[in-house]
């Protein structure tokens, strides 16, 4: 897949090669329902909040199978690798929190997300970021 800005407006589109070897241009609106469904399915299996599951899926390039294999093999190690902290709360299950991003960890997160989506960022968008 290849992510690029559209020529009309600022929407991003993904060019993807399908099983029939045809290329199709997908918008974020085309992809988002599938991503949300995948997050919901994994949430049901590992009982973590959707935001944590989305971060884990981004980390494993949206492979549910890989995520589940890694999570069940070493959940604490995987959560620490992604920057998600868990702690017990009076026997009622785990609570989930996130770590504060250091500049180095933020660069790693952005690099990982960029690789995950094969993003092509132009100079107009690469400098945009939200301040904490």
C-alpha positions as CSV (number, residue, x, y, z in Angstrom):
1,X,0.0,0.0,0.0
2,X,1.1,3.6,-0.6
3,X,-0.4,6.6,1.3
4,X,-0.3,9.9,-0.4
5,X,-2.2,13.2,-0.3
6,X,-5.0,13.6,-2.8
7,X,-4.7,16.3,-5.5
8,X,-8.1,17.7,-4.4
9,X,-8.2,18.9,-0.9
10,X,-6.0,17.5,1.9
11,X,-7.5,14.0,2.3
12,X,-5.1,11.1,2.2
13,X,-5.7,8.2,-0.1
14,X,-4.1,4.7,0.0
15,X,-3.3,2.9,-3.3
16,X,-3.6,-0.8,-2.6
17,X,-3.1,-3.8,-4.8
18,X,-6.0,-6.2,-4.6
19,X,-6.2,-10.0,-5.0
20,X,-7.3,-9.6,-8.6
21,X,-4.0,-7.6,-9.2
22,X,-6.0,-4.4,-9.7
23,X,-5.0,-1.2,-8.0
24,X,-7.6,0.7,-6.1
25,X,-7.5,4.1,-4.4
26,X,-8.9,4.0,-0.9
27,X,-9.7,6.9,1.4
28,X,-9.3,7.0,5.1
29,X,-13.1,6.7,5.3
30,X,-12.8,3.4,3.3
31,X,-10.1,2.0,5.7
32,X,-11.4,3.3,9.1
33,X,-14.3,0.9,9.5
34,X,-12.1,-2.1,8.9
35,X,-9.5,-0.8,11.4
36,X,-12.2,-0.1,14.0
37,X,-13.6,-3.6,13.5
38,X,-10.2,-5.1,14.0
39,X,-9.6,-3.1,17.2
40,X,-13.0,-4.2,18.6
41,X,-12.3,-7.9,17.8
42,X,-8.9,-7.8,19.6
43,X,-10.4,-5.8,22.6
44,X,-12.9,-8.7,23.1
45,X,-10.0,-11.2,23.2
46,X,-7.4,-9.5,25.4
47,X,-9.6,-7.1,27.5
48,X,-7.6,-3.9,27.1
49,X,-9.0,-0.5,26.2
50,X,-9.5,0.3,22.5
51,X,-6.7,3.0,22.5
52,X,-4.2,0.5,23.9
53,X,-5.2,-2.2,21.4
54,X,-4.9,0.3,18.5
55,X,-1.4,1.2,19.7
56,X,-0.5,-2.5,19.8
57,X,-1.9,-3.1,16.4
58,X,0.0,-0.2,14.9
59,X,3.2,-1.7,16.5
60,X,2.7,-5.0,14.8
61,X,1.6,-3.4,11.5
62,X,-2.1,-4.3,12.0
63,X,-1.6,-8.0,12.1
64,X,-4.1,-9.4,14.7
65,X,-2.5,-12.8,14.6
66,X,1.0,-11.5,15.3
67,X,-0.4,-9.3,18.1
68,X,-2.2,-12.1,19.8
69,X,0.8,-14.5,19.5
70,X,3.1,-11.9,21.0
71,X,0.6,-10.8,23.6
72,X,-0.1,-14.3,24.9
73,X,3.6,-15.2,24.8
74,X,4.8,-12.1,26.8
75,X,2.1,-9.6,27.4
76,X,4.1,-7.5,29.9
77,X,7.1,-7.4,27.5
78,X,4.9,-6.3,24.5
79,X,3.1,-3.7,26.5
80,X,6.4,-2.3,27.8
81,X,7.8,-2.3,24.3
82,X,4.9,-0.2,23.0
83,X,4.9,2.1,26.1
84,X,1.7,0.9,27.8
85,X,1.8,0.4,31.5
86,X,-0.6,-2.0,33.4
87,X,-1.1,-2.3,37.1
88,X,-3.5,-4.2,39.3
89,X,-6.4,-2.4,41.0
90,X,-7.8,-4.1,44.1
91,X,-8.6,-7.4,42.3
92,X,-11.0,-5.9,39.8
93,X,-8.7,-6.5,36.8
94,X,-6.0,-4.4,35.2
95,X,-5.9,-0.8,34.7
96,X,-4.0,0.6,31.7
97,X,-2.1,3.8,31.3
98,X,0.4,5.1,28.9
99,X,3.9,6.5,29.4
100,X,4.9,10.0,28.7
101,X,6.6,10.2,25.3
102,X,10.2,11.4,25.4
103,X,11.4,13.0,22.2
104,X,13.3,9.8,21.3
105,X,10.3,7.6,21.9
106,X,8.1,10.0,20.0
107,X,10.5,9.8,17.0
108,X,10.4,6.0,17.2
109,X,6.6,6.0,17.4
110,X,6.4,8.3,14.3
111,X,8.9,6.1,12.4
112,X,7.0,3.0,13.3
113,X,3.7,4.5,12.2
114,X,5.2,5.8,9.0
115,X,6.6,2.3,8.2
116,X,3.3,0.7,9.1
117,X,1.3,2.8,6.6
118,X,4.1,3.4,4.1
119,X,3.3,7.1,4.5
120,X,4.6,9.6,2.0
121,X,4.8,12.9,3.8
122,X,5.4,16.2,2.0
123,X,7.0,19.2,3.5
124,X,3.7,20.8,4.2
125,X,2.5,18.0,6.5
126,X,5.7,16.7,8.1
127,X,6.1,19.7,10.4
128,X,2.6,19.4,11.8
129,X,2.3,17.9,15.3
130,X,0.1,18.3,18.3
131,X,1.7,19.7,21.4
132,X,1.0,17.9,24.7
